[in-house]
Structures are given as structure tokens and as C-alpha cells.
Amino acid sequence: MSSPEPALVVRNISKTFAGGKALDSVSFEVGRGSIHALLGANGSGKSTLVKSLAGVQPADSGGFVTVGAETTSIESLTPAWARKHGLRFVHQNPGIFSDMTVADNMRMGVGFPNRFGSVSRAALNKQVTGVLEQFEVEVLPTAIMGDLRVADQTMVAIARALQRDEGEREISALVLDEPTASLPEEEVEILLAAIKRAARSGVGIIYISHRLEEVRSISDALTVLRDGREIITRSAEGITERELIAYIVGQPLSQMGAQRVSKAERGHVVAQMDGVWAGPLKDVSFDVRAGEILGIAGLLGSGRSELLKTFFGSQAVARGRVVIAGEEVELSRPIEAMNRGVALVPENRDVDASFSDLSVRENLSAATVSRFSRFGWIRGAYESAEARHSMTDFSIKAHSDSALMSSLSGGNRQKVILARWMRRHPKLLLLDEPTQGVDIGARADAYQIIRRAVDDGAATILVSSDLEELAEMSDRVLILSNGRITAEVTGDGLNRHHLTELVFMAREELK
């Protein structure tokens, strides 16, 4: 994309690591006052490009960057050069100090006005108030940062990046890396409005996000990276979410989801509930069959997660029957469920499923340790070979099987957790928000892993807040509201709009 007044020009940026090229001759331009989305799956090269533009990770020779009217070779670009020439960054973790005031956060690392050798609080607050008003951030300079809502904290971080001291050049370009990733839905629009205001001030903005609906609503242009290569740079006008997914993943959405099975094609009943009362669940009855994906739709607090936990032995049953493989069971511990072929991928993977300080190899083996144990010792070579095989088989990106789990992206951690359970060939696969917080590439890989389990005969129960995902992946969907099943959806009714209507209608009826 070209612009009569580009704020930032990137030309032929490449970066080679020992394992291959992370970037391969990437080029694009960002116009002044425009919002340019930078998209791609994990491992596509987005982070490497941002680090190169910030000067913290030198790229290969041969590329050039122009900011405003100044050009430098990419290998010569330093953090000092980037700042001097008006290139600013707000990273996904914006580096705020929660127990300090807004004013202190705004000037940290830049400098404070002082009087007689000490900080002048009056001058500081006046100075910061002017910047906050300029960017329409409605918070007080004396407010404690940690007391602000997350959207306001991010807006303060953006204002901090865009503030300009006397004698400094005007800000040319701002890079925003996943600014809405940790925001609740109701705060996203607040931040997007602030970003649009920043663009209207003449700053060119690179906007990185895996939330494609946001990208379409806010962007003027976009660049998609895949495997370090620029796939396309184009106007964002008129682009559909399906087109974006196809660019990012390399295949259309229709090839990522499940092929629905008819009632006649479903296998035997693998699991069922009969009049179950457990936690928030009230008189719940249903079954799920081999080779079927049963979706569960409902708002937070509807009992979605507790339904899965009941099958996994971590939610006690007060009344009713739980049946697995034709046998009524009373599960009091997850190990009892695991021994019956049940697997659970929980909603909070980092707390409930990921061993962050252990290696990828050890995380993959966590549910099958006995396979690698002999006379009380782990056969390390065998475990490592199996781990490498799983990493290839399930498209897990890590520098080696000994890499710490904490070093992986969210999408790759989720693939490790899925691959861990696939080793057990589960009969009943329970999935709680399996693609929440992961990019579209990792989502596609997760869908393929789930599809393989279903094709192997697993009965799958899928809980998701993403109603588009439920509609695409499920053979049928149950609507759960206030612990009760209020509807079952199949066939033509399996679409996001109908599911949304049923979910909110159930909530209103139960008020």
C-alpha cells in the first residue's frame, strides 16, 4: 500500500535464526493518520518484525526503514534512533506501575520537572494533565494506576508513548501490540475509540491483534504475514473475516471446522447425564455419542464448566445419574474419570493444566508418565523421542522438547495440552474454551487435533463463548441457562445469530 505521506516505510526486512528465516523480505508502508493492521498466526514473524523496528533485535542486512523523512538501514536501527525519529511502541504488557500515580507512570523513564532539586508535583500534574487532555484520556494525574480499569491503563500507556517533550520531533508512527488482548468486551470499544483519535492526530499506527472483528472495524489497510513472508498488503475496506482467515492460515474457514454428522451416522452413546443436580446444574439430562461434537452454549454462570467437571470427577453429584460407557459411575477424583477414558482441557490452561516451570517434554508426558517409567526411573531418551514426534505431529512450535512451557505462546501451550490427552486416545473429550486467547493459526491447529480425536471415535463436549465456533464445530448444541438445558439446536438452526438469540432469550425468561 502506498500513501502520499507515509509515516513509516518498511523495505525488504529479513531475519535469519539458526532454525531458518523468521522474516523474508517483508515490505509495506503505513500512511500518516491511518491504522494499518499487522496480522499473522503465532510464528508468522510479527514479534520479530516489531523487535527489529524497535532496534532491540538486529535484522539481516539489506533492509531499510524510513520514519518520516529519515531512512536508516535495518541493521543500524537502534532504540535511540527509533525514539529520536518518532517511532513509538506499546507492547502487550505495557509496563505500568500499579502502585504509582498516573503522573508518575507517564513520566517514568522520560524525566520529571523539578524545583530546587526535588520533583515539583504541581508542575508534574499540570504537565501530565495537558497530555491526557490532548489525547482525551479522562483520568486524573493523581489517580493510582492500579485503581483504573484496564482500558484506561492502556490509554494512559498510549498517551505516554505519544507525549512529546520540548525539542523532540513529532511522533510519526505508533506500534500497538495486542492492546485489547486482556480487556473485557465492554472496554474494547472505549480503547478502539482512543486509538482512532490518536490516528486522527496524524500518527500512523501499526495495529497487531488476533481479534479479526476488531481489525475489520478499525483498520484502513492491512498486511498479513505467514511463515515470515508477506502474503498480502491491501486496503481493509470490504474484506470479510473468512478472507482474513484464509490469508492467515492458508485455507478457508470451511476447511477448519468439523464436518457435521447426522443422527443416523452417530455411534453408540459414550456418556450421559440423567436428572443430574451438581453445583449449579439443575435436573440436567442429555447424552453424547461416539464421533459427535456436542456444543454447550450459555453465559458465564450458566453451569457450563461445572457440567464438564461433573464428568471429570471434580464436581460432586447431589442427585441423578452419570453414565460412562454404559455404566453408572460415582466419580470423586479426576483419576477415576481418566481411567474410564475421560480427558478434560480446562478453561484456565495456565493455572489448571500447564506446568510452566517444566519442559514441553514433561508437560506432554504428564498424563502418561507410566509409559516412560521403568523400575521407578524415567527413560529420558524414549520420552524425548516421543515428545519430538508429538511436536511434529501436532504442529507445536518450540526450539526443542526441553524448552520451558512458559516460553511458548498461548496457542502452542494449548496444543501441548491437547496433544497430552491425545496420547491417551480418550473416549470422552471435554473441552472448555479450547481456543480462547489464541490466534487464528493456533485455532486452526486445535480444530484439526479435535477433529482427529472425533474421527477416532471420541465423543466430544465443547464449551465455548464463541458462538461462531460452536456453530462451525458442533453437530448439535445445547443451550444452558441458570443450570438448566433450555433448548437443543441442530441442522439449519446451527448459526451464530440463532444461538445468540436463544442464549439471551433463555436469560430473559429466567429473570
C-alpha positions as CSV (number, residue, x, y, z in Angstrom):
1,M,0.0,0.0,0.0
2,S,1.3,3.5,-0.8
3,S,0.5,6.8,0.7
4,P,1.3,10.3,-0.4
5,E,2.7,11.0,3.1
6,P,3.9,7.7,4.6
7,A,4.6,7.8,8.3
8,L,6.6,4.5,8.2
9,V,8.1,2.6,5.3
10,V,9.5,-0.9,5.8
11,R,11.6,-2.3,2.9
12,N,13.0,-5.9,2.5
13,I,13.2,-6.7,6.2
14,S,14.7,-10.2,6.8
15,K,15.8,-12.0,9.9
16,T,17.6,-15.4,10.0
17,F,17.9,-17.6,13.0
18,A,19.6,-21.0,13.3
19,G,16.4,-22.7,12.6
20,G,15.7,-20.7,9.4
21,K,14.2,-17.4,8.3
22,A,11.8,-15.7,10.7
23,L,11.3,-12.8,8.2
24,D,11.8,-13.0,4.5
25,S,11.9,-9.6,2.6
26,V,8.9,-8.0,4.3
27,S,7.8,-4.7,2.8
28,F,4.9,-2.3,3.4
29,E,4.0,1.3,4.1
30,V,1.9,3.0,6.9
31,G,0.2,6.2,5.9
32,R,0.0,9.2,8.2
33,G,-3.2,9.2,10.1
34,S,-4.0,5.7,9.1
35,I,-4.4,2.4,11.1
36,H,-2.5,-0.4,9.5
37,A,-3.2,-3.9,10.9
38,L,-0.3,-6.4,11.0
39,L,-1.8,-9.9,11.1
40,G,-0.5,-13.5,11.3
41,A,-0.5,-16.7,13.3
42,N,2.0,-17.3,16.1
43,G,5.4,-17.9,14.5
44,S,4.4,-15.8,11.4
45,G,7.1,-13.2,12.2
46,K,5.1,-10.3,13.8
47,S,7.0,-10.2,17.0
48,T,10.4,-10.5,15.2
49,L,9.4,-7.6,13.0
50,V,8.3,-5.4,15.9
51,K,11.6,-6.1,17.8
52,S,13.6,-5.2,14.6
53,L,11.7,-1.9,14.3
54,A,12.3,-1.2,17.9
55,G,16.0,-1.8,17.5
56,V,16.2,-4.4,20.2
57,Q,16.8,-7.3,17.8
58,P,19.0,-6.5,14.8
59,A,17.7,-7.8,11.4
60,D,19.7,-9.1,8.5
61,S,21.5,-6.5,6.3
62,G,19.8,-5.3,3.1
63,G,16.6,-3.9,4.6
64,F,15.7,-0.3,5.2
65,V,13.3,1.6,7.4
66,T,12.0,5.2,6.8
67,V,10.3,7.1,9.6
68,G,9.0,10.5,8.5
69,A,11.8,11.8,6.2
70,E,14.7,9.8,7.7
71,T,15.9,6.5,6.4
72,T,18.3,4.0,8.0
73,S,19.5,0.5,7.2
74,I,17.7,-2.0,9.4
75,E,20.9,-3.4,10.9
76,S,21.8,0.2,12.1
77,L,18.4,0.8,13.7
78,T,18.8,1.3,17.5
79,P,16.2,2.1,20.2
80,A,17.7,5.6,20.4
81,W,17.3,6.1,16.6
82,A,13.7,4.9,16.8
83,R,12.8,7.3,19.6
84,K,14.7,10.2,18.1
85,H,12.8,9.9,14.8
86,G,9.3,9.5,16.3
87,L,8.7,5.7,16.4
88,R,6.9,4.6,19.5
89,F,5.8,1.2,20.9
90,V,3.1,0.0,23.3
91,H,3.7,-3.7,24.0
92,Q,1.1,-6.3,25.0
93,N,2.4,-5.9,28.6
94,P,2.5,-2.1,28.6
95,G,4.9,-1.8,31.6
96,I,2.8,0.1,34.1
97,F,3.5,0.6,37.8
98,S,0.2,-0.3,39.5
99,D,1.0,1.3,42.9
100,M,2.2,4.6,41.4
101,T,0.1,7.6,40.2
102,V,-0.9,8.2,36.6
103,A,1.5,11.2,36.5
104,D,4.5,9.1,37.8
105,N,3.7,6.4,35.2
106,M,3.5,9.0,32.4
107,R,7.0,10.4,33.1
108,M,8.8,7.3,34.3
109,G,11.9,6.8,32.1
110,V,11.5,10.2,30.5
111,G,12.1,12.7,33.3
112,F,10.3,14.8,35.9
113,P,10.0,18.5,36.3
114,N,11.9,19.6,39.4
115,R,12.2,22.6,41.7
116,F,15.2,23.1,43.9
117,G,16.4,19.6,43.3
118,S,13.2,17.8,44.0
119,V,10.2,16.8,41.9
120,S,7.6,19.5,41.6
121,R,4.3,17.7,42.0
122,A,2.3,20.7,40.9
123,A,4.3,21.1,37.7
124,L,4.2,17.4,37.1
125,N,0.4,17.1,37.4
126,K,-0.1,20.2,35.2
127,Q,2.2,18.8,32.5
128,V,0.5,15.3,32.6
129,T,-3.0,16.8,32.6
130,G,-2.2,18.6,29.4
131,V,-1.1,15.4,27.7
132,L,-4.1,13.4,29.0
133,E,-6.5,16.2,27.7
134,Q,-4.7,16.2,24.4
135,F,-5.5,12.5,23.9
136,E,-8.9,12.7,25.6
137,V,-7.9,10.3,28.4
138,E,-10.4,11.0,31.2
139,V,-8.4,10.2,34.3
140,L,-6.8,12.3,37.0
141,P,-3.0,12.5,37.1
142,T,-3.2,11.8,40.8
143,A,-5.1,8.6,40.4
144,I,-3.4,5.3,41.4
145,M,-2.8,3.4,38.2
146,G,-3.9,0.0,39.6
147,D,-7.3,1.5,40.6
148,L,-8.1,2.3,36.9
149,R,-10.0,-0.1,34.7
150,V,-7.8,-1.9,32.2
151,A,-8.9,0.1,29.2
152,D,-7.9,3.3,31.0
153,Q,-4.5,1.9,31.9
154,T,-3.9,1.0,28.3
155,M,-4.9,4.5,27.2
156,V,-2.5,6.0,29.6
157,A,0.2,3.8,28.2
158,I,-0.7,5.1,24.7
159,A,-0.7,8.7,25.8
160,R,2.7,8.1,27.5
161,A,4.1,6.8,24.2
162,L,2.7,9.7,22.2
163,Q,3.8,12.5,24.6
164,R,6.4,14.8,23.1
165,D,8.9,16.8,25.1
166,E,10.1,20.3,24.0
167,G,12.6,19.9,21.3
168,E,11.6,16.4,20.3
169,R,10.3,15.6,16.8
170,E,6.6,14.9,16.2
171,I,5.6,11.3,16.6
172,S,5.5,9.6,13.2
173,A,4.3,6.1,14.0
174,L,3.0,4.1,16.9
175,V,3.1,0.2,17.1
176,L,0.3,-1.3,19.3
177,D,0.9,-5.0,20.1
178,E,-2.4,-6.7,21.1
179,P,-3.7,-3.7,23.0
180,T,-7.1,-5.3,23.6
181,A,-5.9,-8.8,24.5
182,S,-6.6,-8.5,28.2
183,L,-9.7,-6.3,28.0
184,P,-13.2,-7.3,28.9
185,E,-15.6,-6.9,26.0
186,E,-17.3,-3.8,27.3
187,E,-14.0,-1.9,27.5
188,V,-12.8,-2.8,24.0
189,E,-14.8,-0.1,22.2
190,I,-13.5,2.5,24.6
191,L,-9.9,1.7,23.7
192,L,-10.7,1.4,20.0
193,A,-12.2,4.9,20.0
194,A,-9.0,6.2,21.7
195,I,-6.8,4.6,19.0
196,K,-8.9,6.2,16.3
197,R,-8.4,9.6,18.0
198,A,-4.7,9.0,18.0
199,A,-4.7,8.3,14.3
200,R,-6.7,11.4,13.6
201,S,-3.9,13.4,15.2
202,G,-1.7,12.4,12.2
203,V,0.1,9.4,13.7
204,G,0.5,6.3,11.6
205,I,-0.5,3.2,13.6
206,I,0.5,-0.4,13.3
207,Y,-2.2,-2.4,15.0
208,I,-1.5,-6.0,15.9
209,S,-4.4,-8.2,17.0
210,H,-5.8,-11.7,16.6
211,R,-9.4,-10.3,17.1
212,L,-10.4,-10.2,13.4
213,E,-13.7,-8.4,14.0
214,E,-11.8,-5.5,15.7
215,V,-9.3,-5.4,12.8
216,R,-12.1,-5.1,10.3
217,S,-13.8,-2.3,12.3
218,I,-10.7,-0.2,12.9
219,S,-8.2,-0.7,10.1
220,D,-7.6,1.3,6.9
221,A,-5.1,-1.2,5.5
222,L,-3.5,-4.5,6.5
223,T,-0.6,-6.7,6.0
224,V,-0.7,-10.5,6.6
225,L,2.5,-12.5,7.4
226,R,2.7,-16.2,7.2
227,D,5.9,-18.2,7.9
228,G,7.9,-14.9,7.8
229,R,6.6,-13.9,4.4
230,E,4.3,-11.1,3.4
231,I,1.2,-12.8,2.0
232,I,-0.7,-9.7,1.1
233,T,-0.9,-5.9,1.8
234,R,-4.2,-4.3,0.8
235,S,-6.9,-1.9,1.8
236,A,-9.1,-3.2,4.7
237,E,-12.2,-1.9,3.0
238,G,-14.7,-4.7,2.2
239,I,-12.6,-7.5,3.5
240,T,-14.5,-10.3,5.2
241,E,-13.4,-12.4,8.2
242,R,-13.4,-15.5,6.1
243,E,-11.0,-13.9,3.6
244,L,-8.7,-12.8,6.5
245,I,-8.7,-16.3,7.9
246,A,-7.8,-17.8,4.5
247,Y,-4.9,-15.3,4.2
248,I,-3.6,-16.0,7.7
249,V,-4.0,-19.8,7.8
250,G,-3.7,-20.6,4.1
251,Q,-7.1,-22.3,3.9
252,P,-10.7,-21.2,4.2
253,L,-12.7,-21.4,7.4
254,S,-14.9,-24.1,5.9
255,Q,-12.0,-26.4,5.9
256,M,-11.1,-25.7,9.5
257,G,-14.3,-26.8,11.2
258,A,-16.0,-30.1,11.6
259,Q,-18.0,-32.0,9.0
260,R,-21.3,-32.4,10.8
261,V,-22.6,-36.0,11.3
262,S,-26.3,-36.8,11.1
263,K,-28.2,-38.5,13.9
264,A,-28.1,-41.7,11.9
265,E,-24.3,-41.5,11.5
266,R,-23.6,-41.1,15.2
267,G,-22.1,-44.0,17.1
268,H,-23.1,-45.5,20.4
269,V,-23.8,-43.5,23.5
270,V,-20.5,-42.8,25.3
271,A,-21.7,-40.6,28.2
272,Q,-24.9,-39.3,29.5
273,M,-26.5,-37.4,32.4
274,D,-29.9,-38.4,33.7
275,G,-31.6,-35.9,36.0
276,V,-28.3,-34.6,37.4
277,W,-28.1,-32.0,40.1
278,A,-24.5,-30.9,40.7
279,G,-23.3,-27.5,41.8
280,P,-25.3,-25.0,39.7
281,L,-26.7,-27.8,37.4
282,K,-30.4,-28.5,37.9
283,D,-32.0,-31.7,36.6
284,V,-29.8,-31.9,33.5
285,S,-30.3,-34.8,31.1
286,F,-28.6,-35.5,27.8
287,D,-26.2,-37.9,26.0
288,V,-23.3,-37.6,23.7
289,R,-22.3,-40.3,21.2
290,A,-19.1,-41.6,19.6
291,G,-17.9,-39.4,16.7
292,E,-20.0,-36.5,17.8
293,I,-19.2,-32.9,18.9
294,L,-21.8,-31.7,21.3
295,G,-21.6,-27.9,21.8
296,I,-22.7,-26.2,25.1
297,A,-23.8,-22.6,24.8
298,G,-24.5,-20.3,27.7
299,L,-23.5,-17.2,29.5
300,L,-21.0,-17.1,32.4
301,G,-22.5,-18.6,35.5
302,S,-24.8,-20.9,33.4
303,G,-23.0,-24.0,34.7
304,R,-21.0,-24.8,31.5
305,S,-17.7,-25.5,33.2
306,E,-19.4,-27.4,36.1
307,L,-21.1,-29.7,33.5
308,L,-17.7,-30.8,32.2
309,K,-16.2,-31.0,35.7
310,T,-19.0,-33.4,36.7
311,F,-17.9,-35.9,34.0
312,F,-14.3,-35.4,35.2
313,G,-14.9,-36.2,38.8
314,S,-14.2,-32.7,40.2
315,Q,-17.8,-31.6,40.7
316,A,-19.8,-33.7,43.2
317,V,-23.2,-35.0,42.1
318,A,-26.0,-34.4,44.6
319,R,-28.7,-36.2,42.7
320,G,-29.2,-38.1,39.4
321,R,-27.1,-40.5,37.4
322,V,-23.8,-40.1,35.4
323,V,-23.2,-42.9,32.9
324,I,-19.9,-43.5,31.0
325,A,-19.6,-46.4,28.5
326,G,-22.9,-47.9,29.7
327,E,-22.0,-48.0,33.4
328,E,-23.4,-45.7,36.1
329,V,-20.4,-44.1,37.8
330,E,-19.8,-42.1,41.0
331,L,-16.7,-40.1,40.3
332,S,-15.0,-38.4,43.2
333,R,-11.5,-37.8,41.7
334,P,-10.2,-37.0,38.2
335,I,-8.0,-40.1,38.1
336,E,-11.2,-42.2,38.3
337,A,-12.5,-40.4,35.2
338,M,-9.2,-40.7,33.4
339,N,-9.2,-44.4,34.0
340,R,-12.5,-44.6,32.2
341,G,-11.2,-42.7,29.2
342,V,-12.2,-39.2,30.1
343,A,-10.0,-36.2,29.2
344,L,-10.5,-32.5,30.2
345,V,-8.9,-29.4,28.7
346,P,-9.9,-26.7,31.3
347,E,-10.7,-23.1,30.6
348,N,-7.8,-21.7,32.5
349,R,-4.9,-23.6,30.9
350,D,-2.1,-21.7,32.7
351,V,-3.4,-22.4,36.2
352,D,-5.2,-25.7,35.8
353,A,-3.3,-27.6,33.0
354,S,0.1,-26.0,32.3
355,F,3.2,-26.8,34.3
356,S,5.0,-23.6,33.5
357,D,8.4,-24.4,35.1
358,L,8.6,-27.8,33.4
359,S,9.7,-28.6,29.9
360,V,7.5,-29.2,26.9
361,R,8.6,-32.8,27.1
362,E,7.5,-33.2,30.7
363,N,4.2,-31.4,30.0
364,L,3.4,-33.7,27.1
365,S,4.1,-36.8,29.4
366,A,2.1,-35.5,32.4
367,A,-0.9,-37.8,31.7
368,T,1.1,-40.8,30.6
369,V,4.1,-40.9,32.9
370,S,3.9,-44.7,33.4
371,R,4.6,-45.2,29.7
372,F,8.1,-43.8,30.1
373,S,8.8,-45.2,33.6
374,R,10.8,-48.4,34.2
375,F,11.8,-49.6,37.7
376,G,10.9,-46.1,39.1
377,W,13.1,-44.2,36.5
378,I,12.0,-42.2,33.6
379,R,13.5,-43.4,30.3
380,G,14.6,-39.9,29.1
381,A,15.6,-40.8,25.6
382,Y,12.3,-42.6,24.9
383,E,10.3,-39.7,26.4
384,S,12.3,-37.1,24.4
385,A,11.8,-39.1,21.1
386,E,8.1,-39.3,21.8
387,A,8.0,-35.6,22.6
388,R,9.7,-34.6,19.4
389,H,7.2,-36.8,17.5
390,S,4.3,-35.1,19.2
391,M,5.7,-31.7,18.4
392,T,5.8,-32.5,14.8
393,D,2.5,-34.3,14.7
394,F,0.6,-31.5,16.5
395,S,2.5,-28.5,15.0
396,I,3.9,-27.4,18.3
397,K,6.4,-24.6,17.8
398,A,9.3,-24.6,20.4
399,H,13.1,-24.5,20.0
400,S,13.3,-28.1,21.5
401,D,11.4,-30.5,23.7
402,S,13.4,-29.2,26.6
403,A,12.1,-25.7,26.2
404,L,10.1,-24.5,29.3
405,M,6.4,-24.5,28.9
406,S,6.4,-20.8,30.0
407,S,8.4,-19.9,26.9
408,L,5.7,-20.9,24.5
409,S,2.9,-18.8,23.1
410,G,-0.6,-19.3,24.4
411,G,-1.6,-21.2,21.3
412,N,1.4,-23.6,21.5
413,R,0.8,-24.2,25.2
414,Q,-2.8,-25.2,24.3
415,K,-1.6,-27.6,21.6
416,V,0.7,-29.2,24.1
417,I,-2.2,-29.8,26.5
418,L,-4.4,-31.2,23.7
419,A,-1.5,-33.4,22.5
420,R,-1.0,-34.7,26.1
421,W,-4.6,-36.0,26.1
422,M,-4.5,-37.4,22.6
423,R,-1.8,-39.8,23.7
424,R,-4.4,-41.4,25.9
425,H,-6.9,-41.8,23.0
426,P,-9.8,-40.5,25.1
427,K,-13.3,-41.9,24.7
428,L,-14.9,-38.7,26.1
429,L,-13.1,-35.4,25.3
430,L,-14.2,-32.4,27.4
431,L,-13.1,-29.0,26.0
432,D,-13.7,-25.8,28.0
433,E,-12.9,-22.7,25.8
434,P,-10.2,-24.6,23.8
435,T,-9.3,-21.7,21.5
436,Q,-9.8,-18.7,23.9
437,G,-7.0,-16.2,23.7
438,V,-5.1,-18.0,20.8
439,D,-4.5,-16.7,17.3
440,I,-6.3,-17.9,14.2
441,G,-3.4,-20.2,13.2
442,A,-3.3,-22.0,16.5
443,R,-7.0,-22.2,16.4
444,A,-6.9,-24.0,13.1
445,D,-4.3,-26.4,14.5
446,A,-6.5,-27.0,17.6
447,Y,-9.5,-27.7,15.3
448,Q,-7.5,-30.3,13.4
449,I,-6.5,-32.0,16.7
450,I,-10.1,-32.1,17.9
451,R,-11.2,-33.4,14.5
452,R,-8.7,-36.2,14.7
453,A,-10.0,-37.3,18.1
454,V,-13.6,-37.3,16.8
455,D,-12.6,-39.3,13.7
456,D,-11.0,-41.8,16.1
457,G,-14.4,-42.2,17.7
458,A,-14.2,-39.9,20.7
459,A,-17.4,-38.3,22.0
460,T,-16.6,-34.6,22.4
461,I,-18.4,-31.9,24.5
462,L,-17.3,-28.4,23.5
463,V,-17.9,-25.4,25.8
464,S,-17.2,-22.0,24.1
465,S,-18.2,-18.4,24.5
466,D,-17.5,-18.0,20.7
467,L,-20.9,-18.8,19.2
468,E,-19.5,-18.8,15.7
469,E,-17.0,-21.5,16.8
470,L,-19.9,-23.6,18.3
471,A,-21.9,-23.2,15.1
472,E,-19.0,-24.2,12.9
473,M,-17.7,-27.1,15.0
474,S,-20.7,-28.7,16.6
475,D,-23.1,-31.4,15.3
476,R,-25.7,-30.1,17.8
477,V,-25.7,-27.5,20.6
478,L,-27.4,-27.5,23.9
479,I,-28.4,-24.1,25.4
480,L,-27.6,-24.0,29.2
481,S,-29.1,-21.2,31.3
482,N,-29.0,-20.9,35.1
483,G,-28.0,-24.6,35.3
484,R,-30.8,-25.9,33.1
485,I,-30.9,-27.0,29.5
486,T,-33.4,-24.8,27.7
487,A,-33.0,-25.8,24.1
488,E,-31.3,-28.2,21.7
489,V,-30.2,-26.8,18.3
490,T,-29.4,-28.9,15.2
491,G,-29.4,-28.6,11.4
492,D,-30.1,-25.2,9.9
493,G,-30.5,-23.6,13.3
494,L,-26.8,-24.0,13.9
495,N,-25.7,-20.5,13.2
496,R,-24.3,-17.7,15.4
497,H,-27.3,-15.5,15.2
498,H,-29.8,-18.2,16.2
499,L,-27.6,-19.3,19.1
500,T,-27.1,-15.8,20.3
501,E,-30.9,-15.3,20.3
502,L,-31.5,-18.5,22.2
503,V,-28.8,-17.8,24.8
504,F,-30.1,-14.3,25.6
505,M,-33.8,-15.3,25.3
506,A,-33.2,-18.0,27.9
507,R,-31.6,-15.5,30.3
508,E,-34.5,-13.1,30.0
509,E,-37.1,-15.9,30.5
510,L,-35.4,-17.0,33.7
511,K,-35.2,-13.5,35.2
